Amino acid sequence: MASKPKAAKGEGRAKASRKKTSAKAKSLANDDIGEETRLKLWRSLLEIRHVEQRAYDLFLQNLIKGTSHLALGHEAVAAGFATAMEKDDWTFCTYRGHHHTLARGASMEGVLGELMGRECGLLQGKGGSMHLTSVEHGAMGSYAIIGAHLPIAMGAAWTSQYKSTGQVSVCFFGDGTTNIGAFHEALNMAAVWKLPVVFVCENNLYMEYTPIGDVTAVENPAGDRAGSYGLPKIVIDGNDADEVYRTAQEAYAKARAGDGPSLIECLTYRHSGHSRADPGDYRPPGELEAWLKKDPVPRYRDRLADFGIDKKVIDGIDEKVMQQVEEATEISKASPTPSLELIEKDVWADGGVAWRN
Amino acid sequence: MSIDILMPALSPTMTEGNLAKWHKKEGDNVSSGDVIAEIETDKATMEVEAVDEGVLGKIVVSEGSENVQVNAVIGVLLEDGEDPEDIKASARSAVAHPDAAEAGQEAPAPEKTTDASGAVQPTREPVVAEKEFSGSAVKLTVREALRDAMAEEMRSDEAVFLMGEEVAQYQGAYKVSQGLLDEFGDRRVIDTPITEHGFTGLGVGAAFAGLKPVVEFMTFNFAMQAMDHLINSAAKTNYMSGGQMGCPTVFRGPNGAAARVAAQHSQCYASWYAHVPGLYVVAPYSAGDAKGLLKSAIRDPNPVIFLENEILYGQSFDVPDDPDWTVPIGKAKVVREGSDVTITAFSIMVGHALAAAEELSQQGIDAEVIDLRTLRPLDTESIVNSVKKTNRIVSVEEGWPVAGIGSEIAAIMMEHAFDWLDAPVARVCAADVPLPYAANLEKLALPRPADVVNAAKAVCYTD
């Protein structure tokens, strides 16, 4: 049985600012997020949506040959958390990490080129879809071993605490990760040392192909474990970019104030299978359709319209992003495959490769 | 211009599949996103969506076709105003489409630098030669030398900190970190919970973000819990990220057998780590090398596996009395000169090799003993130069024989010293069994000086 998503509301942390107001009453004048940030969120949602769709198309055209795990449906989690970050904060994510890398500002051709194994890729074709990294944008790696990056993100948080830099580390992972030891090791140590790290569980209801509820002792795989580490249970609607953004702001403020980590469970859904080889047939009929009604992208389009933002502005951003995707695709297609000399580069910090003297 | 619809790959390993069904027929309008066909593989059935718009002008591969090659043209999409007759002119067929092949695929692979034997040659410049030390020396135990190395580096570099189980208040399970908490405080000397995966990952993340952690494993037996971080995160990231993220870390602690602690606490991991590109592996014997190499390891921008030995901790050696003195990583040391046979060893086995050399000298065999000190990058040159002189070699290690350091040395001899060898390479290793507990069995399982003597005599054909 697939676990049914709960009502998408922050549990146990009701706040006045979270109260739903009717769409009609919305006004930018009273809005805590504001037009500028809302349009940033909108752009970020679209960048992820269109690049992921393009990645899917390029895979059908056999131009992307490697494994890839798309985040179609998860856009609001990435857009919300990244938009609320400072430029020098750090992001750590899993092999499903295109969205987080893009949301930090890595270029589209850097991402698509890497997926295509081209020289213009973020890693010059040496890492592929599962290892997207852009240190200059604070995207500190995508990790393909479940759980590995939770302690690593905590280590980066250790560094910012050690140096008193105020930087926050944000670590994204799936619901399946909550059952591996590293999750618990990292949560415990981060809580003991009050490290400035925010752990974000993207609960898309499936660990690979298995409903998470079938293999997890509690209903909310992350939220229900928070209490074990002295943290409040936070479960939010991960398809609502505003709710994600506001939750992120609170967690970052807590981390920067020296009050330690947060564990946030975002309920969301992946629109495609686990990886490119997976059609997702195990999902019960109607589940995908129900979640598509909560698709974070059209939902945010409606939200902007409710706030009275001009349709031309909304559509204009969409068109501009689509144009960027086209350009990035062309750049990637035109980029050569990596130079063969690269095989012997960067095993060691001096750029070398020797295994004997 | 018409557009070819190609047989897609549903997974990176798929080379062919069945075209189960067409959802469109010739002449149908197709919009981007429409499901046009179903493809079957042994793993899954997937729907193929149209990427482009147009009219399905021609179905090249009919439904029900099996074993259709990936990239074969399965259909042709016509744009507005195009005539189906145009398709003939382009003479398409259901063969792999050249446009989709990766541009670099046909380029010849670069030739690897090899010598006459076909062995891959190192491309790195040799490490700088070790400085001769002419100043005064002090007598220190290995334990004290390691502590002094950490203290000196922590004094000179604020980014260095020590973390591990019992390293702070208890001052180390083997008392290696004595006095460090008092001098540097709990910000820089940190007791962790028992969570090897967790604190090793923390060290890696701290290094990615700019610090220089020294992570102590109470013993390397427990580091198997952290193997994922040591290999996947510490060793591989600099390469995978195209040099964006390096990992300046030292992972240190006792390795190998101690005494009567049985199989799970008595294993030599030297060859495990030496196998991994991206890790330096250091295993000193003397207190001077322990100090000089640990200082180099802490300063090095690469992840270093620093293998100590519990039995050696209490042994005393002369150590140069100079905080600026270091020993370069990657350089072996001839610790006893000789002309009849070369004996290579590292860590505690250097003591056994030296004892064996004394015994051999009384039997008229003049052995040269090389302390390898670093196992990756291994100092091939020093070993080969010695064998050119002695024409015989015995490799000694505390680890198991299969795929061990001795196996690597044997391969080096084949590649670089074959013409100088007067006898096959001999290996002295632990018995190929989990280490037993009882004293007599434990003694039997580990290499002894007498084993080294016997191996040396065998390669000298004096038995």
Interface residues (C-beta under 8 A of the other chain):
Chain A: D57 F59 L60 Q61 N62 L63 K65 G66 T67 W90 F92 G117 L122 L123 Q124 K126 G127 H131 T133 S134 V135 M140 G141 Y143 A144 I145 G147 A148 H149 L150 P151 I152 A153 M154 G155 A156 A157 W158 T159 S160 Y162 K163 S169 G181 A182 E185 A186 N188 M189 V192 S275 R276 A277 D278 P279 D281 P336 T337 P338 L340 E341 L342 I343 E344 K345 D346 V347 W348 A349 D350 G351 G352 V353 A354 W355 R356 N357
Chain B: L6 P8 A9 L10 S11 P12 M14 K43 A44 T45 M46 E47 V48 E49 V51 V70 N71 A100 E102 A103 G104 Q105 A107 A109 P110 P122 T123 R124 E125 P126 V127 F161 R187 T192 P193 T195 H197 G198 F199 T200 G201 L202 G203 V204 G205 A206 A207 F208 A209 G210 L211 P213 D228 H229 N232 S233 T237 N238 Y239 M240 S241 G242 G243 Q244 M245 G246 P248 P277 G278 D300 P301 N302 G330 K331 R376 P377 L378 D379 T380 E381 I412
